[in-house]
């Protein structure tokens, strides 16, 4: 599965959410979407959601998606540089896709740069 930077992706299991592709490598893609009130409750997050994002990593080799496997998050996914840093660590083997928190990456809709 190949993505393009800034491409909008909707997954079958999150039909109401659109992720934006922020970083792409040979195997992994890092995508983000704006945090919602529902996310705040699910993650038990107490800060402002206005500028925060939720991220997912897609592994094109296993066709799985989810979070990285680090206990503490060292990446600022609000920035392209943060997403690129995560991608760099995934590709080098320093970080991995979480086995415990991964699900199938079932892309339902792709909207590249606002075009259908």
PyMOL commands that place a pseudoatom at each C-alpha (Angstrom):
pseudoatom trace, name=CA, resn=UNK, resi=1, chain=A, elem=C, hetatm=0, pos=[0.000, 0.000, 0.000]
pseudoatom trace, name=CA, resn=UNK, resi=2, chain=A, elem=C, hetatm=0, pos=[1.500, 3.306, -1.093]
pseudoatom trace, name=CA, resn=UNK, resi=3, chain=A, elem=C, hetatm=0, pos=[0.486, 6.660, 0.326]
pseudoatom trace, name=CA, resn=UNK, resi=4, chain=A, elem=C, hetatm=0, pos=[1.267, 10.264, -0.566]
pseudoatom trace, name=CA, resn=UNK, resi=5, chain=A, elem=C, hetatm=0, pos=[2.153, 13.061, 1.884]
pseudoatom trace, name=CA, resn=UNK, resi=6, chain=A, elem=C, hetatm=0, pos=[-0.999, 15.013, 2.857]
pseudoatom trace, name=CA, resn=UNK, resi=7, chain=A, elem=C, hetatm=0, pos=[-3.252, 12.278, 1.461]
pseudoatom trace, name=CA, resn=UNK, resi=8, chain=A, elem=C, hetatm=0, pos=[-6.455, 11.854, 3.485]
pseudoatom trace, name=CA, resn=UNK, resi=9, chain=A, elem=C, hetatm=0, pos=[-7.197, 8.286, 4.630]
pseudoatom trace, name=CA, resn=UNK, resi=10, chain=A, elem=C, hetatm=0, pos=[-10.301, 6.839, 6.283]
pseudoatom trace, name=CA, resn=UNK, resi=11, chain=A, elem=C, hetatm=0, pos=[-10.142, 3.378, 7.835]
pseudoatom trace, name=CA, resn=UNK, resi=12, chain=A, elem=C, hetatm=0, pos=[-13.115, 0.992, 7.870]
pseudoatom trace, name=CA, resn=UNK, resi=13, chain=A, elem=C, hetatm=0, pos=[-12.999, 0.729, 11.670]
pseudoatom trace, name=CA, resn=UNK, resi=14, chain=A, elem=C, hetatm=0, pos=[-12.993, 4.551, 12.089]
pseudoatom trace, name=CA, resn=UNK, resi=15, chain=A, elem=C, hetatm=0, pos=[-15.424, 5.614, 9.402]
pseudoatom trace, name=CA, resn=UNK, resi=16, chain=A, elem=C, hetatm=0, pos=[-15.988, 9.087, 10.901]
pseudoatom trace, name=CA, resn=UNK, resi=17, chain=A, elem=C, hetatm=0, pos=[-12.274, 9.958, 11.137]
pseudoatom trace, name=CA, resn=UNK, resi=18, chain=A, elem=C, hetatm=0, pos=[-9.905, 11.207, 8.450]
pseudoatom trace, name=CA, resn=UNK, resi=19, chain=A, elem=C, hetatm=0, pos=[-6.188, 10.729, 8.955]
pseudoatom trace, name=CA, resn=UNK, resi=20, chain=A, elem=C, hetatm=0, pos=[-3.566, 12.767, 7.091]
pseudoatom trace, name=CA, resn=UNK, resi=21, chain=A, elem=C, hetatm=0, pos=[-0.379, 11.092, 5.899]
pseudoatom trace, name=CA, resn=UNK, resi=22, chain=A, elem=C, hetatm=0, pos=[2.541, 12.949, 7.562]
pseudoatom trace, name=CA, resn=UNK, resi=23, chain=A, elem=C, hetatm=0, pos=[5.569, 10.728, 6.836]
pseudoatom trace, name=CA, resn=UNK, resi=24, chain=A, elem=C, hetatm=0, pos=[6.184, 7.850, 4.421]
pseudoatom trace, name=CA, resn=UNK, resi=25, chain=A, elem=C, hetatm=0, pos=[9.005, 5.353, 4.243]
pseudoatom trace, name=CA, resn=UNK, resi=26, chain=A, elem=C, hetatm=0, pos=[9.670, 2.143, 2.357]
pseudoatom trace, name=CA, resn=UNK, resi=27, chain=A, elem=C, hetatm=0, pos=[7.588, 0.098, 4.824]
pseudoatom trace, name=CA, resn=UNK, resi=28, chain=A, elem=C, hetatm=0, pos=[5.841, 2.457, 7.242]
pseudoatom trace, name=CA, resn=UNK, resi=29, chain=A, elem=C, hetatm=0, pos=[3.571, 5.494, 7.015]
pseudoatom trace, name=CA, resn=UNK, resi=30, chain=A, elem=C, hetatm=0, pos=[2.751, 7.804, 9.940]
pseudoatom trace, name=CA, resn=UNK, resi=31, chain=A, elem=C, hetatm=0, pos=[-0.711, 9.387, 9.870]
pseudoatom trace, name=CA, resn=UNK, resi=32, chain=A, elem=C, hetatm=0, pos=[-2.465, 11.828, 12.215]
pseudoatom trace, name=CA, resn=UNK, resi=33, chain=A, elem=C, hetatm=0, pos=[-5.931, 13.243, 12.797]
pseudoatom trace, name=CA, resn=UNK, resi=34, chain=A, elem=C, hetatm=0, pos=[-7.254, 15.916, 15.156]
pseudoatom trace, name=CA, resn=UNK, resi=35, chain=A, elem=C, hetatm=0, pos=[-8.037, 14.726, 18.684]
pseudoatom trace, name=CA, resn=UNK, resi=36, chain=A, elem=C, hetatm=0, pos=[-11.749, 14.640, 19.579]
pseudoatom trace, name=CA, resn=UNK, resi=37, chain=A, elem=C, hetatm=0, pos=[-13.691, 14.750, 22.851]
pseudoatom trace, name=CA, resn=UNK, resi=38, chain=A, elem=C, hetatm=0, pos=[-14.259, 11.007, 22.458]
pseudoatom trace, name=CA, resn=UNK, resi=39, chain=A, elem=C, hetatm=0, pos=[-10.481, 10.519, 22.260]
pseudoatom trace, name=CA, resn=UNK, resi=40, chain=A, elem=C, hetatm=0, pos=[-10.051, 12.593, 25.414]
pseudoatom trace, name=CA, resn=UNK, resi=41, chain=A, elem=C, hetatm=0, pos=[-12.318, 10.213, 27.314]
pseudoatom trace, name=CA, resn=UNK, resi=42, chain=A, elem=C, hetatm=0, pos=[-10.793, 7.069, 25.809]
pseudoatom trace, name=CA, resn=UNK, resi=43, chain=A, elem=C, hetatm=0, pos=[-7.212, 8.141, 26.530]
pseudoatom trace, name=CA, resn=UNK, resi=44, chain=A, elem=C, hetatm=0, pos=[-8.144, 9.778, 29.856]
pseudoatom trace, name=CA, resn=UNK, resi=45, chain=A, elem=C, hetatm=0, pos=[-6.436, 12.918, 28.570]
pseudoatom trace, name=CA, resn=UNK, resi=46, chain=A, elem=C, hetatm=0, pos=[-6.866, 16.035, 30.685]
pseudoatom trace, name=CA, resn=UNK, resi=47, chain=A, elem=C, hetatm=0, pos=[-5.229, 18.714, 28.511]
pseudoatom trace, name=CA, resn=UNK, resi=48, chain=A, elem=C, hetatm=0, pos=[-6.613, 20.808, 25.680]
pseudoatom trace, name=CA, resn=UNK, resi=49, chain=A, elem=C, hetatm=0, pos=[-7.575, 18.860, 22.588]
pseudoatom trace, name=CA, resn=UNK, resi=50, chain=A, elem=C, hetatm=0, pos=[-7.545, 21.947, 20.338]
pseudoatom trace, name=CA, resn=UNK, resi=51, chain=A, elem=C, hetatm=0, pos=[-4.046, 21.403, 18.968]
pseudoatom trace, name=CA, resn=UNK, resi=52, chain=A, elem=C, hetatm=0, pos=[-3.503, 17.747, 19.828]
pseudoatom trace, name=CA, resn=UNK, resi=53, chain=A, elem=C, hetatm=0, pos=[-3.578, 14.880, 17.372]
pseudoatom trace, name=CA, resn=UNK, resi=54, chain=A, elem=C, hetatm=0, pos=[-4.066, 11.134, 17.406]
pseudoatom trace, name=CA, resn=UNK, resi=55, chain=A, elem=C, hetatm=0, pos=[-1.575, 9.139, 15.341]
pseudoatom trace, name=CA, resn=UNK, resi=56, chain=A, elem=C, hetatm=0, pos=[-1.433, 5.743, 13.747]
pseudoatom trace, name=CA, resn=UNK, resi=57, chain=A, elem=C, hetatm=0, pos=[1.390, 3.914, 11.999]
pseudoatom trace, name=CA, resn=UNK, resi=58, chain=A, elem=C, hetatm=0, pos=[0.648, 1.707, 8.990]
pseudoatom trace, name=CA, resn=UNK, resi=59, chain=A, elem=C, hetatm=0, pos=[2.984, -1.209, 8.267]
pseudoatom trace, name=CA, resn=UNK, resi=60, chain=A, elem=C, hetatm=0, pos=[2.604, -2.012, 4.560]
pseudoatom trace, name=CA, resn=UNK, resi=61, chain=A, elem=C, hetatm=0, pos=[4.424, -5.331, 4.989]
pseudoatom trace, name=CA, resn=UNK, resi=62, chain=A, elem=C, hetatm=0, pos=[2.029, -6.798, 7.583]
pseudoatom trace, name=CA, resn=UNK, resi=63, chain=A, elem=C, hetatm=0, pos=[-0.989, -4.598, 6.685]
pseudoatom trace, name=CA, resn=UNK, resi=64, chain=A, elem=C, hetatm=0, pos=[-1.404, -3.735, 10.361]
pseudoatom trace, name=CA, resn=UNK, resi=65, chain=A, elem=C, hetatm=0, pos=[-1.704, -0.325, 11.996]
pseudoatom trace, name=CA, resn=UNK, resi=66, chain=A, elem=C, hetatm=0, pos=[-1.401, 1.079, 15.494]
pseudoatom trace, name=CA, resn=UNK, resi=67, chain=A, elem=C, hetatm=0, pos=[0.899, 2.835, 17.925]
pseudoatom trace, name=CA, resn=UNK, resi=68, chain=A, elem=C, hetatm=0, pos=[4.650, 2.477, 18.358]
pseudoatom trace, name=CA, resn=UNK, resi=69, chain=A, elem=C, hetatm=0, pos=[5.909, 0.169, 21.095]
pseudoatom trace, name=CA, resn=UNK, resi=70, chain=A, elem=C, hetatm=0, pos=[7.504, 2.759, 23.385]
pseudoatom trace, name=CA, resn=UNK, resi=71, chain=A, elem=C, hetatm=0, pos=[5.988, 3.201, 26.857]
pseudoatom trace, name=CA, resn=UNK, resi=72, chain=A, elem=C, hetatm=0, pos=[6.611, 6.951, 26.830]
pseudoatom trace, name=CA, resn=UNK, resi=73, chain=A, elem=C, hetatm=0, pos=[6.050, 8.882, 23.612]
pseudoatom trace, name=CA, resn=UNK, resi=74, chain=A, elem=C, hetatm=0, pos=[9.165, 10.816, 22.512]
pseudoatom trace, name=CA, resn=UNK, resi=75, chain=A, elem=C, hetatm=0, pos=[7.586, 12.139, 19.283]
pseudoatom trace, name=CA, resn=UNK, resi=76, chain=A, elem=C, hetatm=0, pos=[5.620, 15.328, 18.682]
pseudoatom trace, name=CA, resn=UNK, resi=77, chain=A, elem=C, hetatm=0, pos=[3.103, 14.080, 16.132]
pseudoatom trace, name=CA, resn=UNK, resi=78, chain=A, elem=C, hetatm=0, pos=[1.682, 17.609, 15.756]
pseudoatom trace, name=CA, resn=UNK, resi=79, chain=A, elem=C, hetatm=0, pos=[4.689, 18.387, 13.543]
pseudoatom trace, name=CA, resn=UNK, resi=80, chain=A, elem=C, hetatm=0, pos=[5.994, 16.830, 10.352]
pseudoatom trace, name=CA, resn=UNK, resi=81, chain=A, elem=C, hetatm=0, pos=[9.435, 16.647, 12.000]
pseudoatom trace, name=CA, resn=UNK, resi=82, chain=A, elem=C, hetatm=0, pos=[7.998, 14.595, 14.874]
pseudoatom trace, name=CA, resn=UNK, resi=83, chain=A, elem=C, hetatm=0, pos=[6.309, 12.173, 12.465]
pseudoatom trace, name=CA, resn=UNK, resi=84, chain=A, elem=C, hetatm=0, pos=[9.545, 11.939, 10.458]
pseudoatom trace, name=CA, resn=UNK, resi=85, chain=A, elem=C, hetatm=0, pos=[11.490, 11.172, 13.646]
pseudoatom trace, name=CA, resn=UNK, resi=86, chain=A, elem=C, hetatm=0, pos=[9.127, 8.308, 14.456]
pseudoatom trace, name=CA, resn=UNK, resi=87, chain=A, elem=C, hetatm=0, pos=[9.430, 7.015, 10.900]
pseudoatom trace, name=CA, resn=UNK, resi=88, chain=A, elem=C, hetatm=0, pos=[13.234, 7.188, 11.072]
pseudoatom trace, name=CA, resn=UNK, resi=89, chain=A, elem=C, hetatm=0, pos=[13.231, 5.140, 14.301]
pseudoatom trace, name=CA, resn=UNK, resi=90, chain=A, elem=C, hetatm=0, pos=[10.789, 2.594, 12.843]
pseudoatom trace, name=CA, resn=UNK, resi=91, chain=A, elem=C, hetatm=0, pos=[12.904, 2.114, 9.741]
pseudoatom trace, name=CA, resn=UNK, resi=92, chain=A, elem=C, hetatm=0, pos=[16.125, 1.810, 11.745]
pseudoatom trace, name=CA, resn=UNK, resi=93, chain=A, elem=C, hetatm=0, pos=[14.570, -0.779, 14.069]
pseudoatom trace, name=CA, resn=UNK, resi=94, chain=A, elem=C, hetatm=0, pos=[14.846, 1.442, 17.154]
pseudoatom trace, name=CA, resn=UNK, resi=95, chain=A, elem=C, hetatm=0, pos=[11.023, 1.589, 17.401]
pseudoatom trace, name=CA, resn=UNK, resi=96, chain=A, elem=C, hetatm=0, pos=[8.450, -0.980, 16.311]
pseudoatom trace, name=CA, resn=UNK, resi=97, chain=A, elem=C, hetatm=0, pos=[4.747, -1.185, 15.696]
pseudoatom trace, name=CA, resn=UNK, resi=98, chain=A, elem=C, hetatm=0, pos=[3.103, -2.286, 18.936]
pseudoatom trace, name=CA, resn=UNK, resi=99, chain=A, elem=C, hetatm=0, pos=[2.055, -5.927, 18.685]
pseudoatom trace, name=CA, resn=UNK, resi=100, chain=A, elem=C, hetatm=0, pos=[-0.367, -5.527, 21.576]
pseudoatom trace, name=CA, resn=UNK, resi=101, chain=A, elem=C, hetatm=0, pos=[-2.136, -2.442, 20.199]
pseudoatom trace, name=CA, resn=UNK, resi=102, chain=A, elem=C, hetatm=0, pos=[-2.227, -3.164, 16.460]
pseudoatom trace, name=CA, resn=UNK, resi=103, chain=A, elem=C, hetatm=0, pos=[-5.234, -3.858, 14.255]
pseudoatom trace, name=CA, resn=UNK, resi=104, chain=A, elem=C, hetatm=0, pos=[-5.665, -4.616, 10.533]
pseudoatom trace, name=CA, resn=UNK, resi=105, chain=A, elem=C, hetatm=0, pos=[-5.101, -1.563, 8.322]
pseudoatom trace, name=CA, resn=UNK, resi=106, chain=A, elem=C, hetatm=0, pos=[-8.309, -1.641, 6.307]
pseudoatom trace, name=CA, resn=UNK, resi=107, chain=A, elem=C, hetatm=0, pos=[-8.310, 1.517, 4.177]
pseudoatom trace, name=CA, resn=UNK, resi=108, chain=A, elem=C, hetatm=0, pos=[-11.829, 2.424, 3.200]
pseudoatom trace, name=CA, resn=UNK, resi=109, chain=A, elem=C, hetatm=0, pos=[-11.434, 5.798, 1.486]
pseudoatom trace, name=CA, resn=UNK, resi=110, chain=A, elem=C, hetatm=0, pos=[-8.437, 7.557, -0.022]
pseudoatom trace, name=CA, resn=UNK, resi=111, chain=A, elem=C, hetatm=0, pos=[-8.664, 11.226, -0.907]
pseudoatom trace, name=CA, resn=UNK, resi=112, chain=A, elem=C, hetatm=0, pos=[-5.402, 12.556, -2.285]
pseudoatom trace, name=CA, resn=UNK, resi=113, chain=A, elem=C, hetatm=0, pos=[-4.987, 16.308, -1.837]
pseudoatom trace, name=CA, resn=UNK, resi=114, chain=A, elem=C, hetatm=0, pos=[-8.723, 16.958, -1.749]
pseudoatom trace, name=CA, resn=UNK, resi=115, chain=A, elem=C, hetatm=0, pos=[-9.452, 15.066, -4.982]
pseudoatom trace, name=CA, resn=UNK, resi=116, chain=A, elem=C, hetatm=0, pos=[-11.697, 11.987, -5.198]
for i in range(1, 116): cmd.bond("trace and resi %d" % i, "trace and resi %d" % (i + 1))
show_as sticks, trace
zoom trace
